[in-house]
Amino acid sequence: MSEQKKYTVGTLEYSLRQLINVFFWMLWGAIGMSLIAMTFGSGTKFIFRANGLSDTVIAVVLGMIISWMNTVMNPIISTASDNCRARLGRRIPYMLYTAVPTAFFIAALPFYGHLLPYLPETIGPLSAKELVFGAGVVLYYFFFLFVGIVYYYLIPDVIPAGMMGRYYGFFRVVGAVLGVGFSKFVYPYIASHPKIIYPAVGAAYLVITLLVCYFVREGKYPPLEKKSDGEPWFKRVSVTIKDYVKDCYGSSYYWWFYVAGLAFGLSPCVNIFMDFFYLDSCGMTMSQMGELGALISIVTVFACLGAGFVVDYLGAFVAAIIALTLMAVFNICGGIFIHDYISSIIWRIPLAVFSSIYAVAGGRMLVEVFPRSKFGMIASGQNILVSLFAGLVNYPLGLFSDFLRNATPETTLIFMGHDFMPMLRGYRFVNYWAGLCIAIAMVILLYFYVFYQKKRTTKACDE
């Protein structure tokens, strides 16, 4: 690639040096977003447990409630950002103006326990602990959703389509490198020192996000279609909702892709209990779990380095279908054969490789399926389905987790004449759930690719 060659996306035109600069700052944005998400996802369940909250409460707050927040907010934020024509662009303002409250509320999460002595034991139908920590999570997640949603929509706005596979490859590499450092140096202390870790992460996120918003520039977007100002507001809202439903759910092409994403999106519903599987079923320590996470992240770095080229060579859909098949196999085998630290390494390492390939392919698939002009809105259609159904399944998963947690040696779970308790004790079920969801996603994606995507005659990035 020569310095004189130009790379374009929309009205933006880059030299090689400028393209590298955009890659650099967008990847820093990924670091800030991933760092705060890792901290929240890894440590908050331990904060809940340390304050005596049950697995059901963990599943409801960290699973159902935040999933349904995503269901409600995703289409609003996505559509609003698609239609935004601010001086800074249509995505960056949402990241910029929510940076401070996001950083503040993540930093505050470990300290809510100090409010409990000043509150009655129960407030309405909830205990003070449930209400305070639940409200703290809601406040944080409300503001985080803005960057958590629009960052991914910013990528196709500032990264040329021809470089997308390589960008997502670097994106995963950066995430994996961050995962190595987080797992090795932060995770072992996430349960014991949250009052240090959470504020530090909030401060780092704030600085990174402000820098990204300063250095990344969006291009010009086509003007919006003018609508009659004389119509009542409720009619305008009604028309907007009708157009949204029609654009997102009016085509079987999008429906099949959405359903494949939904099946895959339900697999992480059990991730909030995966650490408990390592602790209770495998007898691992926090340090060993951190070392396992670091090792997986190291493998992911090298897998992602090659994944972008693999995806560009095989095509996003072929690479994704192969990766999903093997991910399902290794998840199910992990549930059967993982019993300690060594067996965790044996079964999680290949899973990490194929997960990396799918992650890179997944980002490329979105660009190939969703039109650039309405990328945020159409992508949110899938996110709504995933969030809605994830919220629905989290509550029964939490109840089932508490059932297994409180089971005695005499407890049985008979189905069709067989006792499945020996296979499920110690949170072992999380592996089977993930494997089943991923297998279903692979079958549906294969159907979509053969009967829909291969017959497509236009490129999404040109629409």
C-alpha positions as CSV (number, residue, x, y, z in Angstrom):
1,M,0.0,0.0,0.0
2,S,1.5,3.3,-1.0
3,E,1.1,6.6,0.8
4,Q,-0.6,8.1,-2.3
5,K,-3.4,5.6,-2.4
6,K,-6.7,6.9,-1.1
7,Y,-9.1,5.0,1.0
8,T,-12.7,6.2,1.1
9,V,-15.8,5.6,3.2
10,G,-18.8,7.9,2.5
11,T,-17.4,11.4,2.1
12,L,-14.3,10.6,4.1
13,E,-11.0,10.1,2.2
14,Y,-7.8,8.9,3.9
15,S,-4.2,8.6,3.0
16,L,-2.5,5.5,4.4
17,R,-1.2,7.6,7.3
18,Q,-4.6,8.9,8.1
19,L,-6.2,5.5,7.8
20,I,-3.6,4.1,10.3
21,N,-4.5,7.1,12.6
22,V,-8.2,6.2,12.5
23,F,-7.5,2.6,13.2
24,F,-5.3,3.6,16.1
25,W,-7.9,5.7,17.9
26,M,-10.9,3.5,17.1
27,L,-9.0,0.6,18.6
28,W,-8.3,2.7,21.7
29,G,-12.1,3.2,21.8
30,A,-12.4,-0.5,21.8
31,I,-10.0,-0.7,24.7
32,G,-11.9,1.8,26.8
33,M,-15.3,0.1,26.1
34,S,-13.9,-3.4,26.6
35,L,-12.1,-2.5,29.9
36,I,-15.3,-1.1,31.5
37,A,-17.4,-4.0,30.2
38,M,-14.8,-6.6,31.5
39,T,-14.8,-5.0,34.9
40,F,-18.6,-4.8,35.1
41,G,-19.1,-8.3,33.8
42,S,-16.4,-10.0,35.8
43,G,-16.7,-8.3,39.2
44,T,-20.3,-7.2,39.7
45,K,-21.6,-10.7,40.4
46,F,-19.0,-11.0,43.2
47,I,-20.2,-7.6,44.6
48,F,-23.7,-9.0,44.7
49,R,-22.6,-12.3,46.3
50,A,-20.5,-10.5,48.9
51,N,-23.6,-8.6,49.9
52,G,-25.7,-11.7,50.3
53,L,-27.7,-11.6,47.1
54,S,-28.9,-14.8,45.5
55,D,-28.2,-16.2,42.1
56,T,-31.8,-15.4,41.1
57,V,-31.2,-11.8,42.0
58,I,-27.9,-11.8,40.0
59,A,-29.7,-13.3,37.0
60,V,-32.6,-10.9,37.2
61,V,-30.5,-7.7,37.6
62,L,-27.4,-8.6,35.6
63,G,-29.3,-10.6,33.0
64,M,-33.0,-9.8,32.7
65,I,-33.2,-6.1,33.6
66,I,-30.1,-5.0,31.6
67,S,-31.3,-7.1,28.6
68,W,-34.7,-5.5,28.7
69,M,-33.0,-2.1,29.0
70,N,-31.2,-2.9,25.8
71,T,-34.5,-4.0,24.2
72,V,-36.1,-0.6,24.9
73,M,-33.1,1.7,24.4
74,N,-31.4,0.0,21.5
75,P,-33.9,1.0,18.8
76,I,-34.2,4.5,20.2
77,I,-30.5,5.2,20.4
78,S,-29.8,3.4,17.0
79,T,-32.5,5.3,15.1
80,A,-31.7,8.6,16.8
81,S,-28.0,8.3,16.0
82,D,-28.8,7.3,12.4
83,N,-30.9,10.5,12.1
84,C,-28.5,12.8,14.1
85,R,-26.8,15.5,12.1
86,A,-24.8,17.3,14.8
87,R,-21.6,19.2,14.2
88,L,-19.5,16.3,15.6
89,G,-21.4,13.7,13.5
90,R,-24.1,11.2,14.2
91,R,-22.4,8.8,16.6
92,I,-19.7,10.7,18.5
93,P,-22.0,13.1,20.3
94,Y,-23.7,10.1,22.1
95,M,-20.3,8.8,23.2
96,L,-19.0,12.2,24.3
97,Y,-22.0,13.4,26.4
98,T,-22.4,10.1,28.3
99,A,-18.7,9.6,29.1
100,V,-18.8,11.3,32.5
101,P,-21.9,9.7,34.0
102,T,-20.8,6.2,32.7
103,A,-17.4,6.6,34.4
104,F,-19.0,7.9,37.6
105,F,-21.6,5.2,38.0
106,I,-19.1,2.3,37.3
107,A,-16.8,3.8,40.0
108,A,-19.7,4.0,42.5
109,L,-20.9,0.4,42.2
110,P,-18.8,-1.1,45.0
111,F,-19.7,1.6,47.5
112,Y,-23.5,1.2,47.5
113,G,-23.3,-1.1,50.5
114,H,-22.4,2.0,52.7
115,L,-25.9,3.3,52.1
116,L,-27.6,0.2,53.7
117,P,-27.3,1.3,57.4
118,Y,-29.3,4.4,56.6
119,L,-32.1,2.6,54.9
120,P,-34.9,0.3,56.2
121,E,-34.4,-3.4,55.7
122,T,-37.1,-3.6,53.1
123,I,-38.5,-0.9,50.7
124,G,-41.8,-2.1,49.4
125,P,-41.6,-5.7,48.1
126,L,-37.8,-5.5,47.8
127,S,-35.0,-5.6,50.3
128,A,-32.9,-2.5,50.6
129,K,-29.9,-4.5,49.2
130,E,-31.8,-5.6,46.1
131,L,-33.1,-2.1,45.5
132,V,-29.8,-0.2,46.0
133,F,-27.6,-2.5,44.0
134,G,-30.2,-3.0,41.3
135,A,-30.6,0.7,41.0
136,G,-26.9,1.2,40.8
137,V,-26.6,-1.3,38.0
138,V,-29.5,0.4,36.1
139,L,-27.9,3.8,36.4
140,Y,-24.5,2.6,35.1
141,Y,-25.9,0.5,32.3
142,F,-28.3,3.3,31.1
143,F,-25.4,5.5,30.2
144,F,-23.0,2.7,29.1
145,L,-25.6,1.6,26.5
146,F,-25.0,4.7,24.5
147,V,-21.4,3.9,23.8
148,G,-22.0,0.2,23.8
149,I,-24.5,0.6,21.0
150,V,-23.1,3.5,18.8
151,Y,-19.5,2.5,18.9
152,Y,-20.2,-0.5,16.6
153,Y,-22.3,1.7,14.3
154,L,-19.4,4.2,14.1
155,I,-17.1,1.5,12.7
156,P,-18.7,1.3,9.2
157,D,-19.0,5.1,9.2
158,V,-15.3,5.7,9.5
159,I,-13.6,2.4,8.3
160,P,-13.5,1.6,4.6
161,A,-15.5,-1.5,3.6
162,G,-12.5,-3.1,2.0
163,M,-10.5,-2.9,5.3
164,M,-13.3,-4.2,7.5
165,G,-12.0,-7.7,7.8
166,R,-8.6,-6.5,8.9
167,Y,-10.1,-3.9,11.2
168,Y,-12.2,-6.5,13.0
169,G,-9.1,-8.7,13.2
170,F,-7.1,-6.0,14.9
171,F,-10.2,-5.2,17.0
172,R,-10.2,-8.7,18.4
173,V,-6.4,-8.8,18.8
174,V,-6.6,-5.6,20.9
175,G,-9.4,-7.1,23.0
176,A,-7.4,-10.3,23.5
177,V,-4.2,-8.4,24.5
178,L,-6.3,-6.4,27.0
179,G,-7.9,-9.6,28.2
180,V,-4.4,-11.0,28.9
181,G,-3.5,-8.1,31.1
182,F,-6.9,-7.9,32.8
183,S,-7.0,-11.7,33.5
184,K,-3.4,-11.8,34.8
185,F,-3.2,-8.5,36.8
186,V,-6.8,-7.4,37.6
187,Y,-9.1,-10.4,37.7
188,P,-7.5,-12.2,40.7
189,Y,-8.3,-9.1,42.8
190,I,-11.7,-8.2,41.3
191,A,-13.6,-9.9,44.1
192,S,-11.4,-8.7,46.9
193,H,-10.5,-5.1,45.8
194,P,-13.5,-3.7,43.8
195,K,-13.3,-0.3,45.6
196,I,-9.9,0.2,44.0
197,I,-10.5,-1.4,40.6
198,Y,-13.9,0.1,39.7
199,P,-12.9,3.8,40.2
200,A,-9.6,3.3,38.4
201,V,-11.4,1.7,35.4
202,G,-13.9,4.5,35.4
203,A,-11.2,7.1,35.2
204,A,-9.4,5.2,32.4
205,Y,-12.6,4.9,30.4
206,L,-13.3,8.6,30.7
207,V,-9.9,9.7,29.5
208,I,-9.9,7.2,26.6
209,T,-13.4,8.1,25.4
210,L,-12.7,11.9,25.5
211,L,-9.5,11.3,23.4
212,V,-11.4,9.1,20.8
213,C,-14.1,11.7,20.5
214,Y,-11.5,14.4,19.8
215,F,-9.3,12.5,17.3
216,V,-11.9,10.6,15.3
217,R,-13.9,12.6,12.8
218,E,-17.1,11.5,11.0
219,G,-17.9,12.5,7.4
220,K,-20.9,14.2,5.9
221,Y,-24.2,12.3,5.7
222,P,-27.1,12.8,3.3
223,P,-29.7,15.2,4.6
224,L,-32.8,13.7,6.2
225,E,-36.1,13.5,4.5
226,K,-38.2,16.5,5.7
227,K,-41.4,15.6,7.5
228,S,-44.4,17.8,7.9
229,D,-44.2,19.9,11.1
230,G,-47.9,20.3,11.2
231,E,-48.6,16.7,12.1
232,P,-49.3,15.9,15.8
233,W,-46.4,14.4,17.7
234,F,-48.2,11.1,18.3
235,K,-48.7,10.7,14.6
236,R,-45.1,11.3,13.9
237,V,-44.1,8.8,16.6
238,S,-46.6,6.3,15.2
239,V,-45.2,6.7,11.7
240,T,-41.6,6.3,13.0
241,I,-42.5,3.1,14.8
242,K,-44.4,1.8,11.8
243,D,-41.4,2.5,9.5
244,Y,-39.0,0.9,12.0
245,V,-41.0,-2.3,12.2
246,K,-41.4,-2.4,8.4
247,D,-37.7,-1.8,7.7
248,C,-36.4,-4.2,10.3
249,Y,-39.0,-7.0,10.4
250,G,-40.8,-6.7,7.0
251,S,-38.3,-8.9,5.1
252,S,-37.7,-12.6,5.5
253,Y,-34.1,-11.9,4.5
254,Y,-33.5,-10.0,7.7
255,W,-35.7,-12.3,9.8
256,W,-33.6,-15.4,9.1
257,F,-30.4,-13.5,9.9
258,Y,-32.0,-12.1,13.0
259,V,-33.1,-15.5,14.3
260,A,-29.6,-16.9,13.7
261,G,-28.2,-14.0,15.8
262,L,-30.9,-14.6,18.4
263,A,-29.9,-18.3,18.9
264,F,-26.3,-17.3,19.3
265,G,-27.1,-14.3,21.5
266,L,-28.8,-16.6,24.0
267,S,-25.7,-18.6,24.6
268,P,-24.0,-16.0,26.8
269,C,-27.0,-15.8,29.2
270,V,-25.2,-18.3,31.4
271,N,-21.9,-16.5,31.4
272,I,-22.7,-14.7,34.7
273,F,-22.4,-18.2,36.3
274,M,-19.3,-19.5,34.4
275,D,-16.9,-18.3,37.1
276,F,-19.0,-20.1,39.7
277,F,-18.6,-23.3,37.5
278,Y,-14.8,-22.9,37.7
279,L,-15.0,-22.2,41.5
280,D,-17.6,-24.8,42.6
281,S,-17.3,-27.6,40.0
282,C,-13.6,-27.4,39.1
283,G,-12.2,-26.3,42.5
284,M,-10.2,-23.6,40.9
285,T,-8.9,-20.5,42.7
286,M,-9.3,-16.9,41.6
287,S,-5.6,-16.9,40.6
288,Q,-6.0,-20.0,38.5
289,M,-9.1,-18.5,36.8
290,G,-7.1,-15.4,36.1
291,E,-4.3,-17.5,34.6
292,L,-6.8,-19.4,32.5
293,G,-8.3,-16.2,31.2
294,A,-4.8,-14.8,30.4
295,L,-3.9,-18.0,28.5
296,I,-7.1,-17.9,26.5
297,S,-6.5,-14.2,25.7
298,I,-3.0,-15.0,24.5
299,V,-4.3,-17.7,22.2
300,T,-7.0,-15.3,21.1
301,V,-4.4,-12.7,20.1
302,F,-2.7,-15.1,17.7
303,A,-6.1,-16.5,16.5
304,C,-7.3,-13.0,15.7
305,L,-4.1,-12.1,13.9
306,G,-5.0,-14.7,11.3
307,A,-8.7,-14.6,11.6
308,G,-9.1,-11.4,9.5
309,F,-7.2,-13.0,6.6
310,V,-9.1,-16.3,7.0
311,V,-12.4,-14.5,6.9
312,D,-11.4,-12.4,3.9
313,Y,-10.3,-15.6,2.1
314,L,-13.1,-18.0,3.0
315,G,-15.8,-15.3,3.2
316,A,-17.5,-14.2,6.4
317,F,-20.4,-16.8,6.2
318,V,-18.4,-19.9,5.5
319,A,-15.9,-19.0,8.2
320,A,-18.7,-18.3,10.7
321,I,-20.5,-21.6,9.9
322,I,-17.4,-23.7,10.4
323,A,-16.5,-21.8,13.6
324,L,-20.0,-22.1,15.1
325,T,-20.0,-25.9,14.5
326,L,-16.7,-26.4,16.3
327,M,-17.7,-24.0,19.1
328,A,-20.8,-26.1,19.8
329,V,-18.7,-29.2,20.0
330,F,-16.1,-27.8,22.4
331,N,-18.7,-26.3,24.7
332,I,-20.6,-29.5,25.1
333,C,-17.4,-31.5,25.5
334,G,-16.3,-29.0,28.1
335,G,-19.3,-29.7,30.2
336,I,-18.5,-33.4,30.2
337,F,-14.7,-33.4,30.5
338,I,-13.7,-30.2,32.4
339,H,-13.0,-31.0,36.0
340,D,-9.9,-29.0,37.0
341,Y,-7.4,-26.4,35.8
342,I,-5.6,-28.6,33.3
343,S,-8.8,-30.0,31.7
344,S,-10.1,-26.4,31.4
345,I,-7.0,-25.5,29.4
346,I,-7.4,-28.5,27.1
347,W,-11.0,-27.7,26.2
348,R,-11.1,-23.9,26.4
349,I,-8.1,-23.2,24.1
350,P,-9.6,-24.6,20.9
351,L,-12.9,-23.0,21.8
352,A,-11.0,-19.6,22.0
353,V,-9.6,-20.2,18.5
354,F,-12.9,-20.8,16.9
355,S,-14.6,-18.1,18.9
356,S,-12.0,-15.6,17.6
357,I,-12.7,-16.6,14.0
358,Y,-16.5,-16.3,14.5
359,A,-16.1,-12.9,16.2
360,V,-14.2,-11.5,13.2
361,A,-16.6,-13.1,10.8
362,G,-19.6,-11.8,12.7
363,G,-18.4,-8.2,12.3
364,R,-17.9,-8.7,8.6
365,M,-21.3,-10.4,8.2
366,L,-23.1,-7.3,9.7
367,V,-21.4,-5.1,7.1
368,E,-22.4,-7.5,4.3
369,V,-26.0,-7.8,5.4
370,F,-27.1,-4.4,6.8
371,P,-27.3,-1.4,4.5
372,R,-24.9,1.5,5.5
373,S,-27.6,4.1,5.2
374,K,-29.7,2.5,8.0
375,F,-27.0,0.4,9.6
376,G,-27.7,1.3,13.2
377,M,-31.5,0.9,12.8
378,I,-31.4,-2.4,11.0
379,A,-28.8,-3.8,13.4
380,S,-30.9,-2.8,16.3
381,G,-33.7,-5.0,15.1
382,Q,-31.5,-8.0,15.9
383,N,-30.3,-6.6,19.2
384,I,-33.9,-6.1,20.3
385,L,-34.8,-9.7,19.7
386,V,-31.7,-10.9,21.5
387,S,-32.2,-8.6,24.5
388,L,-35.9,-9.4,24.8
389,F,-35.5,-13.2,24.8
390,A,-32.3,-13.0,26.9
391,G,-34.3,-11.2,29.5
392,L,-37.0,-13.8,29.4
393,V,-34.7,-16.8,29.9
394,N,-32.5,-15.2,32.6
395,Y,-35.0,-15.5,35.4
396,P,-35.6,-19.2,35.0
397,L,-31.9,-19.7,34.5
398,G,-31.3,-17.9,37.8
399,L,-34.0,-20.0,39.6
400,F,-32.4,-23.2,38.2
401,S,-29.0,-22.0,39.3
402,D,-30.2,-21.5,42.8
403,F,-31.8,-24.9,42.7
404,L,-28.5,-26.5,41.8
405,R,-26.6,-24.3,44.3
406,N,-28.8,-25.4,47.2
407,A,-29.1,-29.1,46.1
408,T,-28.2,-31.8,48.6
409,P,-26.4,-35.0,47.7
410,E,-29.8,-36.7,47.7
411,T,-31.3,-34.2,45.3
412,T,-32.3,-35.8,41.9
413,L,-33.6,-34.4,38.6
414,I,-35.4,-37.2,36.8
415,F,-36.3,-36.8,33.1
416,M,-37.5,-39.7,31.0
417,G,-36.4,-42.1,33.7
418,H,-32.8,-40.8,34.0
419,D,-31.2,-38.8,36.8
420,F,-29.4,-35.8,35.2
421,M,-28.2,-34.3,38.5
422,P,-24.6,-35.8,38.3
423,M,-24.2,-34.0,34.9
424,L,-25.5,-30.7,36.2
425,R,-24.1,-30.1,39.7
426,G,-21.7,-27.3,40.3
427,Y,-23.0,-25.0,37.5
428,R,-22.0,-27.6,34.8
429,F,-25.2,-26.9,32.9
430,V,-23.8,-23.6,31.6
431,N,-21.6,-25.5,29.1
432,Y,-24.5,-27.5,27.7
433,W,-26.7,-24.4,27.3
434,A,-24.0,-22.5,25.4
435,G,-23.3,-25.5,23.1
436,L,-27.0,-26.1,22.3
437,C,-27.7,-22.4,21.5
438,I,-24.6,-22.2,19.3
439,A,-25.5,-25.4,17.4
440,I,-29.0,-24.0,16.6
441,A,-27.4,-20.7,15.5
442,M,-25.1,-22.6,13.1
443,V,-28.0,-24.5,11.5
444,I,-30.1,-21.4,10.9
445,L,-27.1,-19.4,9.6
446,L,-26.3,-22.2,7.2
447,Y,-29.9,-22.0,5.9
448,F,-29.8,-18.2,5.6
449,Y,-26.5,-18.4,3.7
450,V,-27.6,-21.0,1.2
451,F,-31.1,-19.8,0.5
452,Y,-30.7,-16.0,0.9
453,Q,-27.2,-14.5,1.1
454,K,-25.8,-16.4,-1.9
455,K,-28.6,-15.2,-4.1
456,R,-28.1,-11.5,-3.2
457,T,-27.0,-9.4,-6.1
458,T,-26.0,-6.1,-4.4
459,K,-23.6,-5.2,-1.6
460,A,-25.0,-3.8,1.6
461,C,-22.3,-1.2,1.8
462,D,-23.5,0.3,-1.5
463,E,-27.1,0.7,-0.3
